[in-house]
Amino acid sequence: MALATGTKIGPYEILSLIGAGGMGEVYRARDSRLRREVAIKVLPPTFTKDTDRLRRFEQEARLVGALNHPNILAIYDVGEQDGAPYLVSELLEGQSLRDHMHSEPVPQRKAVEYGVQIARGLAAAHEKGVVHRDLKPDNIFVLNDGRIKILDFGLAKLVQDDALHSATDLQTVDEPHPKTTPGHVMGTVGYMSPEQVRGQGADQRSDIFALGAILYEMLTGKRAFKRDSSVETMNAILKEEPPELEESVPGITPNLDRVIRHCLEKNPVQRFQSASDIAFDLESISNHSASGSRLKVAAAERHGYWKQAAAALAVAAALAATYYLARRGAPPSAPRFHQLTFQRRADLSIRLGQLFRFFFQNRIHHFDRRLARECAPAPQHFIQNHPERENV
């Protein structure tokens, strides 16, 4: 039974029901202390007698509470109200990836962007030794601003590896239980890895297989191993390969096809061994696509420029040809005279003429003086000293 609006759960006031599932009911609530809206996940009292559900609920609170990453749902608080445990987390505005896809392909650029964020969130969880084990579009949330959040770690477990769980608050969360022992299938059919289908132990590579199936579904709008029944689907996961991506996604980047195929390898040893490697490869694809887009835009701009230049030249040539033909066909016109000098130019010519006249007059006067000097009679004392001069 859903909680009524205004119900108090500790310091939180219920505002409305967001959704319900096998692991509890989720409400929008207001934190009276910090005056912010939060999401509260409540396990109904009828389920508290189910030790398995209660254990998973407590496990999710411990596991997610120990993780701190922008692509993983943040846990704020845990508590118990009238025998019903609750978990307080950040309030998300958006929709699940399942609703976001609407059974239609996601553009390749967006699929790569979402894949990078999912891989980063998984890498942060795996670094703490936490394996999700139930990764699917229903447990991935797309915020209104395009950010991704990984939800529902109810089936998560801690990998029992001393190299992975250095934090003491993450130890012994995967207690022995009949439903988690080897031989029991854990996860959602269609996204489980082959080792999960066989009931074998799952590690971070199982989450990588699920990520490959999600990427495939985002690009094609179809599940990679969808069959008519659960048994047939699990058999396809074990023995069959999904249809070629090129058939459903014309023009898919070869590197992206390679990444997805590498995630979906049947043998865990042949898959990516780290979600960080997937994030790196997807980021490289995204950067390469962005660079290619910029080059295409630049090439288109250059092509447009040359087209405009060619068009301008064609117009100029057409105008020139029209003018030439018009000139040839027109009757000869009477000659027209235009004044080529102006007053300032005339004044300058007068000044130059005066200057030349002064120069030539001065030279003529100098020449006359020299000629008169040479033709004048010689002085008497010069004749006395040079008698021969008189006889000349």
C-alpha positions in Angstrom: 0.0 0.0 0.0 1.4 3.3 -1.1 2.2 5.9 1.6 -0.1 8.9 1.7 1.2 12.4 0.9 2.4 14.2 4.1 3.4 11.0 5.8 6.5 11.4 7.9 9.5 9.0 7.7 12.1 10.3 10.1 12.9 13.9 9.1 11.4 13.3 5.6 7.9 14.2 4.4 6.4 12.1 1.6 5.3 14.2 -1.4 4.3 11.7 -4.0 4.9 8.1 -5.3 7.5 7.9 -8.1 7.4 4.2 -8.8 7.3 0.7 -7.4 9.1 -2.6 -8.1 10.1 -5.9 -6.6 12.7 -4.2 -4.4 10.4 -1.6 -2.9 8.5 1.7 -3.5 10.2 4.9 -4.4 8.8 8.3 -3.2 9.6 11.9 -3.7 10.1 13.5 -0.3 11.4 16.7 1.3 14.2 16.8 3.8 13.1 19.1 6.6 16.6 19.6 7.8 18.4 20.6 4.6 15.2 21.8 2.8 15.8 19.8 -0.3 13.9 17.2 -2.2 15.1 13.6 -2.1 14.1 10.2 -3.2 13.1 7.6 -0.6 13.1 3.9 -1.3 11.0 2.0 1.2 10.8 -1.8 1.6 7.1 -2.6 2.4 6.6 -4.2 5.9 5.2 -7.4 4.2 8.6 -7.9 2.6 10.6 -7.5 5.8 9.9 -11.2 6.6 11.6 -12.1 3.3 15.1 -12.4 4.5 16.4 -12.4 0.9 14.8 -9.1 0.0 15.8 -7.6 3.3 19.4 -8.7 2.8 19.6 -7.3 -0.8 18.1 -4.0 0.4 20.7 -3.7 3.1 23.4 -4.8 0.7 22.5 -2.1 -1.8 22.6 0.6 0.9 26.1 -0.5 2.0 27.5 -1.0 -1.5 26.2 2.2 -3.1 26.8 4.3 0.1 30.5 3.4 -0.2 30.7 4.5 -3.9 31.1 8.1 -4.8 31.0 8.8 -8.5 28.9 11.3 -10.7 27.6 8.4 -12.8 26.3 6.3 -9.8 23.2 7.2 -7.7 24.3 9.0 -4.5 23.0 7.6 -1.2 22.3 10.2 1.5 20.8 8.2 4.4 19.4 4.9 5.6 16.9 4.2 8.4 13.9 2.2 9.6 10.3 3.4 10.1 7.7 1.1 11.8 9.8 -2.0 11.0 10.2 -1.0 7.3 13.8 0.0 6.3 14.2 2.9 3.9 17.0 4.3 1.8 17.4 8.0 1.0 19.1 9.0 -2.3 19.4 12.0 -4.6 16.3 12.9 -6.5 16.7 12.3 -10.3 14.8 14.3 -12.9 14.6 12.4 -16.2 13.7 8.9 -17.4 15.2 5.5 -17.6 17.3 4.5 -20.6 14.5 2.0 -21.5 11.9 4.8 -21.7 14.4 7.1 -23.4 15.0 4.7 -26.2 11.3 3.9 -26.9 12.5 0.8 -28.8 14.1 3.1 -31.4 17.8 3.5 -32.2 19.8 6.2 -30.4 22.0 8.4 -32.6 25.5 7.0 -32.8 27.0 10.1 -31.2 24.6 9.9 -28.2 25.1 6.2 -27.8 28.8 6.6 -27.6 28.4 9.5 -25.1 26.1 7.4 -22.9 28.4 4.4 -23.2 31.4 6.5 -21.9 29.4 7.5 -18.8 28.2 4.0 -18.1 31.7 2.6 -18.5 33.1 5.3 -16.1 30.5 4.5 -13.5 31.2 0.7 -13.8 34.9 1.4 -13.6 34.4 3.3 -10.3 32.3 0.4 -8.9 34.8 -2.3 -10.1 37.6 -0.4 -8.5 35.9 -0.8 -5.2 35.4 -4.5 -6.0 31.6 -4.1 -6.6 30.0 -6.0 -9.5 26.5 -4.9 -10.4 25.3 -8.2 -12.0 22.0 -6.7 -13.2 23.0 -3.9 -15.6 20.2 -3.2 -18.1 18.5 -0.1 -19.6 15.9 -0.2 -16.8 18.7 0.4 -14.2 20.3 3.2 -16.1 18.8 6.7 -15.7 19.2 9.5 -18.2 18.9 12.9 -16.6 17.3 15.8 -18.4 20.8 17.3 -19.0 22.1 14.1 -20.6 24.0 12.8 -17.6 23.8 9.1 -16.8 23.2 7.5 -13.4 23.6 3.7 -12.7 20.8 2.5 -10.3 19.7 -0.6 -8.4 22.6 -2.4 -7.0 20.2 -4.8 -5.3 21.9 -7.8 -7.0 25.4 -6.4 -6.7 28.1 -8.4 -4.9 31.6 -7.7 -3.6 34.3 -9.6 -5.5 36.2 -11.5 -2.8 39.6 -10.4 -3.8 42.0 -8.8 -1.3 43.4 -6.6 -4.0 40.0 -5.1 -4.7 38.3 -4.6 -1.3 40.7 -2.5 0.8 37.8 -0.7 2.4 36.6 -2.5 5.5 33.0 -1.2 5.1 32.6 -3.2 1.9 33.6 -6.6 3.3 31.4 -9.6 3.9 28.3 -8.1 2.1 27.8 -11.2 0.0 26.9 -13.6 2.8 26.3 -17.2 1.9 22.7 -17.6 0.8 20.9 -20.4 -1.1 19.9 -18.0 -3.9 23.4 -16.6 -4.4 25.3 -19.9 -4.5 26.8 -21.2 -7.7 24.2 -22.9 -10.0 21.5 -20.2 -9.4 20.9 -17.8 -12.3 21.2 -14.2 -11.1 20.3 -11.2 -13.4 17.9 -10.3 -16.1 17.5 -12.6 -19.1 18.8 -10.9 -22.3 21.6 -9.0 -20.5 23.2 -11.8 -18.5 26.7 -13.0 -19.5 27.3 -16.6 -20.6 28.8 -17.4 -17.2 25.7 -16.0 -15.4 23.5 -18.1 -17.6 25.5 -21.2 -16.6 25.2 -20.2 -12.9 29.0 -19.6 -12.6 30.6 -16.9 -10.6 30.3 -13.4 -12.1 33.0 -10.7 -12.0 33.5 -7.3 -13.6 33.6 -8.9 -17.0 29.9 -9.9 -16.6 29.0 -6.2 -16.3 31.1 -5.6 -19.5 29.1 -8.1 -21.4 25.9 -6.4 -20.3 27.3 -3.0 -21.4 28.0 -4.5 -24.8 24.4 -5.7 -25.0 23.1 -2.2 -24.0 25.3 -0.5 -26.6 24.0 -2.8 -29.2 20.4 -2.2 -28.3 20.9 1.6 -28.2 22.3 1.6 -31.8 19.9 -0.9 -33.3 16.7 -0.4 -31.2 16.7 -4.2 -30.8 18.0 -6.6 -28.1 21.1 -8.4 -29.1 19.8 -11.9 -28.0 16.0 -11.4 -28.0 14.2 -14.7 -28.7 10.6 -16.0 -28.2 11.3 -17.5 -24.8 13.7 -17.1 -21.9 15.2 -20.5 -22.6 15.8 -19.6 -26.3 17.3 -16.3 -25.3 19.7 -17.9 -22.8 20.7 -20.5 -25.4 21.4 -17.6 -27.9 23.6 -15.9 -25.3 25.6 -19.1 -24.9 25.9 -20.2 -28.6 24.8 -17.5 -31.1 26.2 -14.2 -32.2 23.9 -11.1 -32.6 23.2 -9.9 -36.1 25.8 -7.7 -37.7 25.6 -4.1 -36.7 26.2 -2.9 -40.3 22.9 -4.4 -41.3 20.9 -2.2 -38.9 23.3 0.7 -38.5 24.6 1.8 -42.0 27.8 3.8 -41.7 28.6 2.7 -38.2 32.2 3.5 -37.1 34.3 0.4 -37.5 36.0 1.0 -34.2 32.6 1.2 -32.4 31.6 -2.1 -34.0 34.9 -3.6 -32.8 34.3 -2.3 -29.2 30.8 -3.8 -29.0 31.9 -7.1 -30.4 34.8 -7.2 -28.0 32.4 -6.7 -25.1 30.1 -9.5 -26.3 32.7 -12.2 -26.5 31.5 -15.5 -25.1 34.7 -16.3 -23.3 35.3 -13.8 -20.4 39.1 -14.0 -21.1 38.6 -12.6 -24.6 36.5 -9.6 -23.5 37.6 -6.2 -22.3 39.1 -6.8 -18.9 38.5 -3.3 -17.6 35.6 -0.8 -18.0 38.2 1.9 -18.0 39.5 0.5 -21.3 36.1 0.7 -22.8 35.6 4.3 -21.7 39.0 5.2 -23.2 38.2 3.5 -26.5 34.7 5.1 -26.7 36.2 8.5 -25.9 38.7 8.1 -28.7 35.8 7.3 -31.1 33.9 10.3 -29.9 37.0 12.6 -30.3 37.7 11.2 -33.8 34.1 11.7 -34.9 34.2 15.3 -33.6 37.4 16.0 -35.4 36.0 14.4 -38.6 32.9 16.5 -38.3 34.9 19.7 -37.9 37.0 18.8 -41.0 33.8 18.1 -43.0 32.4 21.5 -41.9 35.7 23.2 -42.9 35.7 21.4 -46.3 32.1 22.4 -46.8 32.9 26.0 -46.0 35.8 26.0 -48.4 33.7 24.4 -51.1 31.0 27.0 -50.6 33.5 29.8 -50.8 34.9 28.5 -54.1 31.3 28.1 -55.4 30.5 31.7 -54.5 33.8 32.9 -56.1 33.1 30.9 -59.3 29.5 32.3 -59.4 30.9 35.9 -59.0 33.4 35.4 -61.8 30.7 34.0 -64.1 28.5 37.0 -63.4 31.4 39.4 -64.1 32.2 37.6 -67.4 28.6 37.7 -68.4 28.4 41.5 -67.7 31.7 42.1 -69.6 30.4 40.1 -72.6 27.1 42.0 -72.6 28.9 45.3 -72.5 31.3 44.3 -75.3 28.5 43.2 -77.6 26.5 46.3 -76.8 29.5 48.5 -77.7 30.1 46.7 -81.0 26.4 47.0 -82.1 26.1 50.7 -81.1 26.7 53.4 -83.9 29.9 55.5 -83.5 29.3 58.6 -81.5 30.7 62.1 -82.1 33.9 62.8 -80.4 33.7 64.6 -77.1 36.3 66.7 -75.4 37.0 66.8 -71.7 39.1 69.2 -69.8 42.2 67.5 -68.5 43.6 70.3 -66.4 42.2 72.3 -63.5 43.1 75.7 -62.1 45.6 74.3 -59.6 47.4 72.4 -62.5 47.3 75.6 -64.7 48.9 77.7 -61.9 51.6 75.1 -61.5 52.4 75.2 -65.3 52.7 79.0 -65.1 55.1 78.7 -62.3 57.2 76.1 -64.1 57.3 78.3 -67.2 58.5 81.3 -65.2 61.1 79.3 -63.6 62.5 78.0 -66.9 62.4 81.5 -68.4 64.4 82.9 -65.5 66.9 80.1 -65.8 67.5 80.6 -69.5 67.7 84.4 -69.2 70.2 84.1 -66.5 72.3 81.7 -68.6 72.1 84.0 -71.6 73.2 87.0 -69.5 76.1 85.1 -68.2 77.1 84.0 -71.7 77.0 87.7 -73.0 79.2 88.9 -70.2 81.8 86.2 -70.9 81.7 87.0 -74.7 82.2 90.7 -74.0 85.1 90.0 -71.7 86.8 87.9 -74.3 86.3 90.5 -77.2 87.5 93.5 -75.2 91.0 95.1 -76.3 94.0 94.0 -74.3 95.4 96.3 -71.6 98.4 98.5 -72.4 100.7 96.9 -69.9 99.9 93.5 -71.4 101.0 94.8 -74.9 104.2 96.2 -73.5 105.2 92.9 -71.9 104.1 91.0 -75.0 105.2 92.9 -78.1 104.2 90.1 -80.3 100.6 90.6 -79.3 100.5 93.9 -81.0 101.5 92.4 -84.3 98.8 89.8 -84.2 
